[in-house]
Amino acid sequence: MSVGQIKIPATYMRGGTSKGVFFKLTDLPATAQQPGKARDNLLLRVIGSPDPYGKHTDGMGGATSSTSKTVILSKSSKPEHDVDYLFGQVAIDKAFIDWSGNCGNLTAAVGAFAISNGLVNAARIPQNGLCTVRIWQANIGKTIIAHVPMTGGEVQETGDFELDGVTFPAAEVQIEFLDPAADEGEGGGAMFPTGNLVDDVDVPGIGTFKATLINAGIPTIFVNAADIGYTGTELQDAINSDAAALTRFETIRAYGAVKMGLINDISEAAARAHTPKIAFVAPPQSYVASSGKTVNASEIDLLVRALSMGKLHHAMMGTAAVAIGTAAAIPGTLVNLAAGGEAREAVRFGHPSGTLRVGAAAVEVAGQWTVTKAIMSRSARVLMEGLVRVPGDCF
C-alpha cells in the first residue's frame, strides 16, 4: 500500500541572486527538527535530489547551485539575537547536503522571513523605516545584521534597487557581516590560515599556483586568472561546458583546502563541496555580461569569477563577495593586487552578470590582520508561500 503525501508549511524566497525553500524549525516533522538523516532525506526530497537527469523536475530546486538551497529558521537561542539561521546547500546529483557554510545571498531573505513569521519581537519592528534584524548564522557561528525596509508594518519588498544577476528591481536590504573572518572551526580561527597573504599551492599533475587562502565570509581560494589560462572575463558556458577545466578547478580546490587545514586529505573534498570556494581574479578589462550589457573597465576595480558546487557561478556568492571585499582591503593579497595594490575600504568588481560593490574595514594590529565588518546591499522577495508536499515515507 502506498504512503500518501504530507504537507509542511514553507516559503519559497529569492535572496540576492539565489533562491531557496525556507522553513520554520517548529514546522518541520519532529524527526527532522534535529540534525541527521531524517532532516537531510526530507530536504533532499523537497528539492528533488538526487536527480540523475540534473533537472529537479520532481522537486522545488532549480538544478543549479544558486537554486538548490534550503533554510531553517528559529527564534534565536543567543542573547542579543533575533533569529538562528541554518543553511543547507543541496547537491543536485548526489544524496548530500553540505552544512559547512553560509549562503550570503539568502541572508538577504532571512530578515524578511523572520519578521513576517513572528521570529522577531514585535516591539523591535517599526511601522515604517528600517527594521534591524540580528541574525545568528548557525553554520559558521557568526553575527549578521540585516536592515529590512518596512512600510505600514509590513516588509517592503518592491522598490527600484537593481542587482546585477536579478531580473527585476526590488527594495534594497543592507547586510552587515560582523567579524566575518576566522569562522568557528575553520582553519584554526585565522583569517589567513597559513599566516601568509600569498602562498604557493602545489597541485600534482597540474602545476604550482600563487594563491591567497582566506577565511572571511566563507573560506576561499583566490588564484590569478592568467596563471590558469583565463582572462577573468569568462561567462558560465566558457567554464561549465569544459569538463576538463571543471576537474582542474576541483583538484586545485581540494589541494587548497588541505593547505588551509579544512581537510586532512584531498579525498575528503568531495564531502565538503560547498566550502572552500575557488575563485580567479584579474585586473579590470571591459567585457559583455551575460545579460548583453557592456561592463567597462573604468566601472570596476577588478574582475572576479567564482565557482560554487563545482560550476562557475552566474553572478557572485554573497559570502565570496565578503571574502573579495576583505582581501581587497588588505595590501598584498592577489585580490588587492588585481585591484591595483592600494589600500581601500570598498571595491567594485566585475562578475559574469555585471558588477557588485562590497565594503570591508580591515586593520593590522601587531602584524595580524583583522576585519570588523563587511557590508553589501542585496534584495529579497517572497515568491510563493504555503505548503510543500513530500511523500510521507521519504524521511
Buried (B, 14 or more C-beta within 10 A) or exposed (E): EEEEBBEBBBBBBBBBBBBBBBBBBEBBBEEBBEEEEBBBBBBBBBBBBBBEEEEBEEBBBBBBBBBBBBBBBBBBEBEEBBBBBBBBBBBBEBEBBBBBBBBBBBBBBBBBBBBBBEBBEEEEBEEEEBBBBBBBBBBBEBBBBBBBBBBEEEBBBEBEBEBBBBEEEBBBBBBBBBBBBBBEEBBEEBBBBBEBBBBEBEBEEBEEBBBBBBBBBBBBBBBBBBBBEBBBBBBBEBBBEBEEBBEBBBBBBBBBBBBBBBBEEBEEBBEBBBBBBBBBBBBBBEBEBBEEEEBEBEEBBBBBBBBBBBBBBBBBBBBBBBBBBBBBBBBBBBBBBBBEEEEBEBBBBBBBBBBBBBBBBBEEEEEEBBBBBBBBBBBBBBEEBEEBBBEEEBB
